[in-house]
């Protein structure tokens, strides 16, 4: 089940300058890390330091064959993905795959935050958006209340 929006990812070739722009909005860098399987460094910027607070993630390449190198070369910096926290990563991947989403990752990978596991999928037309499914060893959000 999707528990909520975890973050929005922005691709950038210049983490320092991008961070300066986010600071103008009043956001502060609360976490950072690397996702080695993707060849990226990540910074998580938030208005609130609570773990469950919505974040803007800056994603920058750490090597030439980085997962975002082609995206940056083709489209430049900007919106990269929307990330949703889920309670069961495998089940959500199966559900989305059955509903026509295209998996980008064959298997989940370690994310840039401690205890974070991620998998990327693509929502096709008319949305054309990459989404990231995020699962934490210790959940940051609880299941939404049902009516």
C-alpha positions in Angstrom: 0.0 0.0 0.0 1.2 3.5 -0.7 1.6 5.3 2.6 2.3 8.8 1.2 4.6 10.9 -0.9 8.1 10.6 0.5 9.9 13.1 -1.7 10.3 14.7 -5.1 13.6 14.1 -6.8 15.4 16.8 -8.8 18.3 15.9 -11.1 21.2 18.3 -11.0 24.8 18.4 -12.1 25.6 20.9 -9.4 24.5 19.9 -5.9 26.0 23.0 -4.2 24.2 25.5 -6.4 21.0 23.6 -6.4 21.1 23.5 -2.6 21.6 27.2 -2.5 18.3 27.6 -4.5 16.4 25.3 -2.1 17.8 27.3 0.9 16.1 30.4 -0.5 12.8 28.6 -0.1 13.6 28.0 3.6 14.5 24.3 3.2 17.4 22.8 5.1 19.5 19.8 4.2 18.6 17.1 6.7 20.1 14.0 5.2 22.5 13.0 2.5 23.9 9.8 1.1 24.8 7.8 -1.9 22.9 5.2 -3.9 25.9 3.3 -5.2 23.9 1.0 -7.5 22.7 4.1 -9.4 25.9 6.1 -9.2 24.3 9.1 -7.5 24.8 11.3 -4.5 21.6 12.5 -2.9 20.7 15.3 -0.5 17.3 15.5 1.2 16.0 19.1 1.9 13.0 19.7 4.2 11.1 22.5 5.9 10.7 20.2 8.9 13.3 17.9 10.3 10.8 15.2 11.2 11.6 11.9 9.4 8.1 11.7 7.9 8.2 15.3 6.6 8.0 15.7 2.8 11.5 16.2 1.2 13.0 17.5 -2.0 15.8 15.2 -3.0 18.7 16.6 -5.1 20.2 13.8 -7.2 23.7 14.3 -8.8 25.9 11.9 -10.7 29.0 10.5 -9.0 30.3 8.7 -12.1 30.0 9.0 -15.9 27.7 6.0 -16.2 25.3 7.3 -13.5 21.6 6.4 -13.8 20.9 10.1 -14.4 23.8 11.0 -16.7 21.6 10.4 -19.8 18.7 12.3 -18.4 20.9 15.3 -17.6 22.6 15.2 -21.0 19.2 15.0 -22.8 16.9 17.2 -20.8 19.1 19.1 -18.3 18.3 19.6 -14.6 14.8 19.4 -13.3 12.1 17.1 -12.1 13.4 13.5 -12.0 10.9 11.5 -10.1 8.2 11.4 -7.4 8.8 8.9 -4.6 6.1 7.1 -2.7 6.7 5.3 0.6 5.1 1.9 0.6 4.6 -0.7 3.3 5.5 -3.7 1.0 7.8 -3.0 -1.9 7.5 -6.4 -3.7 3.6 -6.3 -3.5 3.4 -2.7 -4.7 5.8 -3.5 -7.6 3.6 -6.5 -8.6 0.4 -4.4 -8.3 1.8 -1.6 -10.5 3.3 -4.0 -13.0 -0.1 -5.7 -13.3 -1.7 -2.2 -13.9 0.7 -1.5 -16.8 3.6 0.3 -15.1 7.0 -0.5 -16.6 9.6 -1.6 -14.1 13.0 0.1 -14.5 14.6 -2.0 -11.7 14.4 -5.7 -12.0 15.0 -5.9 -8.2 14.9 -3.4 -5.4 18.2 -1.6 -4.5 19.6 0.2 -1.5 18.6 3.8 -1.4 20.5 6.8 -0.2 19.0 6.9 3.3 19.7 4.5 6.1 17.3 1.5 6.0 15.9 2.6 2.6 15.2 0.2 -0.2 13.9 1.5 -3.5 12.6 0.5 -6.9 11.9 2.7 -9.9 9.0 2.3 -12.3 7.6 4.3 -15.2 4.1 5.6 -15.6 3.5 5.8 -19.3 1.5 8.2 -21.4 -0.2 10.6 -20.8 1.8 11.0 -17.5 5.3 10.1 -18.6 6.7 10.1 -15.1 9.3 8.0 -13.3 8.2 7.0 -9.8 10.3 5.6 -7.0 8.8 3.2 -4.6 10.5 3.6 -1.2 10.4 1.2 1.7 12.1 1.9 5.1 13.2 -0.8 7.5 11.5 1.4 10.1 8.4 3.0 8.4 8.3 6.8 8.4 4.5 7.0 7.8 1.6 4.9 8.9 -1.2 3.6 6.7 -3.7 6.2 5.7 -7.0 6.0 7.5 -9.8 4.5 5.5 -13.3 6.0 5.3 
